[in-house]
Amino acid sequence: MISVFGSANMDLVAYVAQAPKPGETLTGREFRTIPGGKGANQAIAAARAGADVAFLGAVGDDAFGPVLRAALAEAGVEVAALRVVPGPSGVAHIVVQDGGDNSIIVVPGANGAVTGPVGRDAEIIGRSDALLLQLELPMDAVVAAAQVPGTEVILTPAPAVPLPAELLETVDLLVPNEHEAAALTGRDDPRDALEALLDLVPEAVVTLGARGALYGSRDGTRLREAAVPVRAVDTTAAGDTFAGALAVARTEGADPARALRFASAAAALSVQREGASTSMPHRHEIDRLLEGL
């Protein structure tokens, strides 16, 4: 089982040819509300990729809360530990340009009320094969979850902020994109950043978008996985899809090369569809794409 301790947001998505400049008003071509949040996205990605998944977090007592819970449940994610707190749910305001590039503003809402594992959270984490974490919850809450013993900790360090030592010492695998890796290490070259990350954690994957991904571990293994060539429509949840699928492959016993290939295939499928959670592929789609490659 994979547990995900993270955020759930309602994504408010505007599609437009080009993002507006400061002071500029543009007419978009479409607007959608889509369940998202990095935690919920990774949970749905992992469930659709074939894992049993439990989600731990919070939604508000507003209209978005039941919708977010239902989206997770419909994807097969266990939501018994998803709490309801007073006030609004988290939201993300997303602008998606033609070609798939996006910019995002996250307003934490209920996610900001999460202070750490409560109730049966620690028990669920402790019996999981992997714990997926991100940084859209308060840092103290993330650290507290990571310190629960008994499981592999996989951290997506987004949004990119300095990582405290007490968090890094619990992390088994760090999965930043190249911009987050540069922010964490001060190294602009992803290969140099990867080496610096391995001074902090035992294993790291640096995702490079359309250029693929790099993997390294302290045992000396270095890998580069090329991205599957596709036409991107919306890259909003590509990184979360990659992380969720990567966790699934690892918990199934895949070696690093196979795990990277599986995650890359899942991400390639997701960027060909609009939306965050709505874009994530099912296991049979990933397997079919891999067979074709």
C-alpha positions in Angstrom: 0.0 0.0 0.0 1.0 3.6 -0.6 0.0 6.4 1.7 -0.1 10.0 0.6 0.1 12.8 3.2 -0.6 15.9 1.3 -2.8 18.6 -0.1 -6.2 18.5 -1.8 -7.1 21.6 -3.9 -9.8 22.5 -6.3 -8.0 23.7 -9.5 -9.6 26.7 -11.1 -8.2 26.5 -14.6 -8.2 29.1 -17.4 -7.0 28.2 -20.8 -5.6 31.0 -23.0 -3.3 31.4 -26.0 -0.7 33.3 -23.9 -0.7 34.2 -20.2 -1.4 37.9 -19.5 1.3 40.3 -18.6 0.9 42.5 -15.5 -1.9 44.9 -16.1 -3.2 43.1 -19.2 -6.6 41.5 -19.6 -7.1 38.7 -22.1 -10.0 36.6 -23.2 -9.6 32.9 -22.5 -11.0 30.0 -24.5 -12.2 27.8 -21.6 -12.6 27.6 -17.8 -12.8 24.4 -15.8 -12.9 23.4 -12.1 -10.9 20.2 -11.6 -10.0 18.4 -8.4 -6.3 18.6 -7.8 -3.6 19.5 -5.3 -0.2 17.8 -5.4 -1.1 15.3 -2.7 -4.5 14.3 -4.2 -2.9 14.2 -7.7 -0.2 11.8 -6.6 -2.7 9.7 -4.8 -4.9 9.4 -7.8 -1.9 8.8 -10.1 -0.7 5.9 -7.9 -4.2 4.4 -7.6 -4.8 4.5 -11.3 -1.4 3.0 -11.9 -2.4 0.0 -9.9 -1.6 0.6 -6.2 -3.8 0.4 -3.1 -3.6 4.0 -1.8 -4.7 5.9 1.3 -4.9 9.7 1.4 -4.3 11.6 4.6 -5.1 15.3 4.6 -7.9 17.9 5.0 -10.6 19.6 3.0 -12.9 22.5 4.1 -16.6 22.5 5.0 -17.3 24.4 1.8 -18.9 23.2 -1.5 -15.5 22.0 -2.8 -14.8 19.6 0.1 -17.3 16.9 -0.9 -16.2 17.2 -4.6 -12.6 16.6 -3.7 -13.4 13.6 -1.4 -15.6 12.1 -4.2 -12.8 12.5 -6.8 -10.4 10.6 -4.7 -12.9 7.9 -3.8 -13.9 7.4 -7.4 -10.3 6.8 -8.3 -10.1 4.1 -5.8 -8.3 6.0 -3.1 -9.1 5.3 0.5 -10.4 8.5 2.1 -11.4 7.5 5.6 -8.5 9.6 7.0 -9.4 12.7 5.0 -10.6 15.2 7.6 -13.0 18.1 7.3 -12.0 21.4 8.9 -13.9 24.7 9.2 -13.4 27.1 6.4 -12.6 26.9 2.7 -10.8 24.0 0.9 -7.5 24.7 -0.8 -7.7 26.1 -4.3 -5.2 26.5 -7.1 -5.6 29.3 -9.8 -4.0 27.9 -12.9 -3.4 29.5 -16.3 -2.7 27.1 -19.1 -1.2 28.4 -22.3 -1.5 26.9 -25.7 1.3 24.4 -25.9 0.7 23.2 -22.3 2.9 25.5 -20.2 1.2 26.8 -17.1 1.5 29.1 -14.1 -0.1 28.4 -10.7 -1.1 30.3 -7.6 -2.0 28.0 -4.6 -4.2 29.3 -1.7 -3.8 26.6 1.0 -7.2 26.8 2.7 -7.8 23.7 4.7 -4.4 22.3 3.9 -2.9 25.0 6.1 -4.8 23.6 9.1 -2.9 20.2 8.9 -0.4 20.1 11.7 0.8 16.5 11.4 -0.5 12.9 11.6 -3.6 12.6 13.8 -5.9 9.7 14.7 -4.9 6.6 12.8 -2.6 8.5 10.4 0.6 7.2 11.9 -0.7 3.6 11.9 -1.6 3.9 8.2 1.8 5.4 7.3 3.7 2.8 9.3 2.1 -0.1 7.5 2.6 1.4 4.0 5.2 0.3 1.6 5.8 4.0 0.6 4.8 7.4 1.9 4.5 10.2 -0.7 5.0 13.7 0.5 5.0 17.2 -1.1 5.3 20.7 0.4 1.8 22.2 0.0 1.2 21.4 3.7 2.9 23.3 6.5 6.5 22.1 6.9 6.1 21.0 10.5 3.3 18.7 9.4 5.4 17.2 6.5 8.3 16.6 8.9 6.1 14.9 11.5 4.7 12.5 8.8 8.1 11.8 7.4 9.3 10.8 10.9 6.8 8.0 11.3 8.9 4.9 11.1 8.4 1.8 9.0 8.1 3.0 5.4 10.0 4.4 2.4 9.7 8.2 2.2 9.4 9.8 -1.3 9.4 13.6 -1.3 8.5 15.9 -4.1 10.0 19.2 -2.9 7.4 21.5 -4.4 6.9 24.3 -3.9 10.7 24.7 -3.7 11.7 25.9 -0.2 14.7 25.2 2.0 14.5 21.7 3.4 15.2 21.3 7.1 17.8 18.7 8.2 15.2 16.8 10.2 13.2 16.2 7.0 16.1 15.3 4.8 17.4 12.7 7.2 14.1 10.8 6.8 13.9 11.0 3.0 14.8 7.9 0.9 14.0 9.3 -2.5 13.8 13.0 -3.6 12.0 13.8 -6.8 12.4 17.5 -7.8 12.0 18.9 -11.3 15.1 20.7 -12.7 14.0 24.1 -11.4 13.4 22.8 -7.9 16.7 20.9 -8.0 18.5 24.1 -8.9 16.8 26.0 -6.1 17.8 23.4 -3.6 21.4 23.1 -4.7 22.4 26.3 -6.4 23.4 24.2 -9.4 21.8 25.1 -12.7 23.1 22.1 -14.6 20.7 19.2 -13.7 23.6 16.7 -13.7 25.5 18.8 -11.2 22.3 19.3 -9.1 21.8 15.6 -9.0 25.2 15.0 -7.6 24.6 17.7 -4.9 21.2 16.2 -4.0 23.0 12.9 -3.3 24.9 14.6 -0.5 21.5 15.2 1.1 19.5 11.9 0.4 20.3 8.3 -0.7 18.5 8.5 -4.0 17.2 11.3 -6.3 15.4 11.7 -9.6 15.5 15.0 -11.4 12.7 15.4 -13.9 13.5 17.4 -17.1 10.1 17.7 -18.8 10.3 16.9 -22.5 14.0 15.9 -22.0 13.2 13.0 -19.7 14.6 12.3 -16.2 17.9 11.7 -14.4 18.4 9.2 -11.6 21.2 8.8 -9.2 21.9 6.9 -6.0 24.8 6.7 -3.5 25.7 3.3 -4.7 27.1 4.9 -7.9 24.2 4.2 -10.2 23.5 7.0 -12.7 20.6 6.7 -15.3 19.0 8.9 -17.9 15.5 8.1 -19.2 14.4 9.8 -22.3 10.9 11.2 -22.4 8.3 9.5 -24.6 7.9 12.0 -27.6 4.3 13.3 -27.5 2.4 16.5 -28.2 1.8 18.2 -24.9 -1.7 19.8 -24.3 -1.4 20.5 -20.6 1.6 19.8 -18.3 -0.1 20.7 -15.1 0.1 17.3 -13.4 2.9 15.7 -15.2 5.2 15.8 -12.2 2.6 14.4 -9.9 1.7 11.6 -12.3 5.4 10.8 -12.6 5.9 10.7 -8.8 2.8 8.5 -8.2 3.7 6.1 -10.9 7.3 5.9 -9.8 6.2 5.0 -6.3 4.0 2.2 -7.7 6.8 0.7 -9.7 9.2 0.8 -6.8 6.7 -0.8 -4.4 6.2 -3.5 -7.0 9.9 -4.3 -7.0 11.0 -2.6 -10.2 14.7 -1.7 -10.5 15.5 2.0 -11.1 15.6 1.7 -14.9 12.2 0.0 -15.1 10.7 2.3 -12.5 11.9 5.4 -14.5 10.5 4.0 -17.7 7.1 3.2 -16.1 6.8 6.7 -14.6 7.9 8.4 -17.8 5.2 6.5 -19.8 2.5 7.6 -17.3 3.6 11.2 -17.5 3.7 11.1 -21.3 0.1 10.0 -21.3 -1.0 12.7 -18.8 0.4 15.7 -20.8 -1.8 14.7 -23.8 -5.0 15.5 -21.8 -6.3 18.6 -20.1 -6.5 18.9 -16.4 -4.7 17.5 -13.4 -6.4 14.5 -11.8 -8.5 14.1 -14.9 -5.4 13.6 -17.1 -3.9 10.7 -15.2 -3.7 7.3 -17.0 -4.9 3.9 -15.9 -2.6 0.9 -15.5 -3.7 -0.7 -18.8 -2.9 2.5 -20.7 0.6 2.7 -19.2 1.2 -1.0 -19.9 0.0 -0.6 -23.5 2.2 2.3 -24.2 5.2 0.5 -22.8 4.5 -2.5 -24.9 4.4 -0.2 -28.0 7.8 1.2 -27.1 
